[in-house]
Amino acid sequence: MRPFPLKQVRLGWHDAGTYNKNIEEWPLRGGANGNLRFEIELKQTLSAQSSFSGLVNALKLLQPIKDKYSGVTYADLFQFASATAMEEAGGPKFPMKYGRVDVSEPEQCPEEGRLPGK
């Protein structure tokens, strides 16, 4: 897998990986909600696993697309980029559904420690 697709896959995983099915209220339940664009969430993710420092570069690569298509949420963009990267790397084509809602401020990010451990 080439480095660029791998970064996009990681971006999608880290944005969605905080989902907790036992929490009903959004955004507290986490999941794919565009939270990785906030510095506090990136710092938590990067401090937990330094090998994911490529997330910052992945975000920088996607920002011009977000700027051009402002109606697309970060959450949808991150998941689309992840699914596309997997397909481009020879993986399966994932059926996509759109309409995810972004958290609007850093205070809505899930608490630290929600990603599954190694």
LINRARA-V493131 format. One record per helix or strand. SS is the DSSP state (alpha for helix, beta for strand). FROM is the first residue (numbers start at 1). TO is the last residue. Records with the same first field share a line. If there is no record, write none. Layout:
# LINRARA-V493131
SS: FROM-TO + FROM-TO
This chain:
# LINRARA-V493131
alpha: 3-16 + 35-37 + 39-48 + 50-52 + 54-68 + 74-88 + 106-108
